[in-house]
Amino acid sequence: MTIDEIKSILEKLDFPGRSISEQTAICIKAMIDKTERKGLLTGHKSLREGARIHDILNFARNVISKQVAENTREAYRKTSLAPLMNYGIVVRHQLSTNDPNTYYRLHPDFGPLFSEENNKKRTQILTRLKDQLTKYKKQTTRKPLKGKEVIVQINNKQTFALSPGEHNLLEKSVVEIFGHAFMSKPQIVYLGDTAPRKGHQNRTLMRKLNLPIDTAASLPDVILLSEPEHHLVIIEVVTSSGPVNSIRLKQLEKFALGPKRLSYKVSYITAFPSRAVFRRFVEEIAWESSVWIENEPNNIVHFERIRENLNKK
């Protein structure tokens, strides 16, 4: 598939016009390449299986004969790969923020779109994906809330104002929708805020649970408690980054040692606003954690280890 053909498909998907560029098309062209190559990430034989930014730059130089400087890697990441991820076309595999082995690949739904040679079949795939994207856009569109505080109902008599923003809107839904749907008499132990040092803390519950709360520490976004169920739920809210991956899970398990010693059941949740956002991070979600999606509020996805469960039975 040529650069121009890829750009044409992106236009038909209503991909943001400012990001439809030769550079973005090169990224996609690299990620559909099946040629076996040396020097890729361990275990990868072709760029289709996963490409680091360095691999994409080498592809541009060696295959397309484009002069690309190594210091353009940030431009590729921010102006091409980030928009592709935001649109759900590309999936990033990353264990930590500075993971040197971070790599990218096309989402399985979009791979066939850029590799299908039959025009009729490609059009059918394009139509299906465009309808899917339109549905997700409608589900995730909110009314403008610029400058308006996010008011969270703490209990029957108390509210708390968070700073404006999508992240805090999702925190509000976690407290007011998720908490009441999946917990008995939920109480807020901790509620973070995107603005520094403006979150809500229930110091009484913190002391009771023996939680090492420190405003300077990397705390989770929301902590809920059901005393009748003896159940503590730790939630990370994701609109752009920060799911409960394997590294974060270990940090949170260490954080929750106090409640565990007091025989509290502890659950770890990542909350997303929609499947469109969830599918960008699905490869990162840690086993033994769960996922809640705001626009499908009555459901929860558990990432369980089947072998362990079978052994227990």
N, C-alpha and C positions, 0 to 999 in steps of 0.2 A: 504494500500500500504506500502511495506517495505522500509526501508532506502535505500537498494541496488536498488530497483526498481525506486525510485525517482532519485537517482544518475544516473542511466542508462538513464532515460528520459532527464535529464539535459545534458548528453553527446550527445544525439541525437539532442538536440536543439543547439549544438555547444556553450553551455554556457562555459565561461572561465574556463579552467581546474583547475587553482589554487583555484577556489572558489567552486569546486565540492567536498564537504566534508560531513562528517556525520553531522556536525553542521548545514550546509545549508539545508540538507535533513530534519533535525529535525524541522527547521523553517517552511518548507513547510508542513510537516506532521502535525504540530500543526495547521496551517491555513486551513487545509481541515477537521479538526476534528469537527463533528456535535454534539458531546455529550454535553448535557446541564450541565453547571457548575455554581457554586456560586463563588463570589469574582471577577467576571470580571467587565469590564467597565460598568457603568450604561446603561441599555438598551440592553446590549449584553447577550445572553443566552449561546452562544457557541463561541469557538475560530474562527470558520469559519466566524462569523459576524465581527470579528476584534480582534486582539490580540496585547497587549502591549508586550514589551520585557520581562517584569516581568512575564507575563502570559506564554510566550514561555518557559522561564526557569523553571517555575513550571511544565509545561507539560513534559519537559525533565526529571525532577526529579520523578514526580509522575506517569507518564504513561510509560515512556521508562526505568525508573529506572537508569538514568544516573546521576552520581555525577557532579553537576554543581554549581559552586560558584557564588554568586550574583555579584561579581566584574568582571565576564566575560561578563556582559551585553554589554560593549563597543565592545568586540570582536565579539559578535553576530551582533551588529549593523553595524560595519565597514566591517567585512570580509564575512558576509552572507547576511544580509538584504539590505545593500547598493548595492552590485552587482546585487541582484535580482531586485531591483528597477531600476537600470541602464539598465537592460535588458528588463524591462517592465513586468516582471512576477508578481511583487508585487507592490501594491499601498500603499502609506503612507498617513494617515490622520493626519494633524498637523496644528494647528492654529497659532503657533508661534514657534520660535527656541527651547525654553525651555518648551514647553507645556507638562505638566505631563501626559496628557491624549492622547498623541500620540499613535496611534495604526496602525497596518498593516493588510492587507488582500490580498489574491490572486486577480490579475486582472481578471475580468469576462471572458476574453478570455482564460485564462490559468486554471481557476478552474476546468472545465470539464476534462482537460488533466490528472490531478492528482487524480480525483475522479471516472473517468469512469472505470468500471470493465471489460467491453467487450473489448478484445484485438483488434478486428478488428476496432471498433469505435474509440478506443484510437489511433490506428495507423493513421486513417483518420484525426483526430484532430491534431496529431503531424505533419503530412505532411503539413496541411494547415498553421499551426503556423510557421513552419520552413520556408515555402515559404514567409510568411508575414515578418518574421524577416530578411530574405535575401534581400527582396525588400527595407526595411527600411535602412539596412546597406549600400546598393548601393546609396540610396538617400542622406544619411548623410555623406558619406565619402568625405573628402576634401584632396587636395594635401598638403603635408607637408609644413608648413610655419614657421618652427622654425627659430627664429632670424629675420624674416622679419616684418617690420612695416606694419600696416594696414592703407592704404591711403584712406581717405574718401573725396569725392567731396562735399565741403561745398556750393559752388555756381559755376557759369561759370568760374570764375577767381581764385578761392581759393580752396586749398585742406588742409587737416589737417591729421597729422600722429598720429595714436593711437599705443599703444604697441601691440606686437604680441599676438595672442590667439584666441580661438574659440568665446569667449564672444564678443570681439571687432569686429570680422568678422561678427557676427550677427548684431551688431550695425550698421556696414557699410551697410548691406542689408536693415535695417530699414530705414536709411536715403535715400539711393539711389534707393530702389525699392518700399518699402511700402509708403514712403512719396509721391512719384510722382504718385503712382497708386491710392491713396485714398484722396489726398489733392490737392487743387489748389495753385500753386506757393508756395510750402512749404519752410519755412526758419528754420534754426537750431537755437533754443534758447539756448539749452544746450546739450552737448555731453560728457558723462562720459568716463572714461578710467579705466581699471583695475589697472593701475599703479597710485599711489597716486598723486593728484594735477596736473594731466597732461591732463585734459579734455579741451574741447573747450567751451567758454562762449561768448555769444553775449550780452554784458552789456547794449547796447542801448535798445534791445528788453526786457531785464529783467526789466529795469527801466520803460519802457512803460507799461509793463504788471503788474507792482507792485508785482513782485515775490520775496519772501523772500529767495533769493539765498545766501547760506552760505556754503563755502567749507568744513566746519566741520560738516555740517548737513547730514542726510541720504537722499540724493537727488535721484531722479529717474535716470535711465540710459540715456534716451533721451527725450528731449522736442522739439516738432515741432510746428510751427505756420503757419496757412494760414490766412493772413490778408484779402484777398478778401472774405473768408467765415467766418471771425471772429471766427476762430476755433483753439483751443489749444489742442494738443494731447500729453499726457504724457505716456511714454512707459517704461516698465520694460523688460529687455532682459534676457531670461532664457536658460542657457545651463546645469546648474546643480542645481540651487536654486533661490528662490526669486520671485515667481509670484505675481500678484496682487490678494492677498487673501482678506478676509473681513477686517482684521486688517490693512493691507497695504493700502487698498482703503480709509479707514477713515483718515489715515495719509496724503495721496495724496490729498484728498478733502480739508483738512485743508490747505495744501500747496498751493492749487489753489484758495483760497478765493479771492485774489487780482484780478485775471482775471475774476472771476465770477461776482464780483462787477462792473467790467467794461463791463458786458454783453457779455463776450466771452463764447461760447459753449466749454465745456471741456470734452474730452473723455479719458478713461483710457484703455490702451492696454497692454497685455502680449505677447511678441514675442517669438516664439519657432523655432528651426531649422527644426523640423519635427514632424509628428504625434507621432512617437515613443517616443519623449521626452514629448510632450504635454500630452499624456495619463498617464504619471507618475504623473502629477500635476492636472489633470482635476477635481478631487474632491475638490481642494483648490480654484479654480477660483471664484472670487467674482461676485455675481449678480450685474448688471449694469456696468460691464466691458466687454471687448472684447478680442479676441485672434486672432493673425495673425501668420501664419505658413510659414516659409521661402520657403520651397520647394513646396508650393501651393500658390504662391504669389498673385494671383488674387482673393482670397477669404478671407473673414473675418467672424469670429464666434462671435455672440453677445449673451451674457448671460443676457437676459431681464426678468423682472418680468411681467408675462402675466396679472395678476390681475390688476396691476396698469395701464397697457396699455389699458385694456378693460374698466376700469373705466373712463379713460380719453376720450375714444370714446363715 
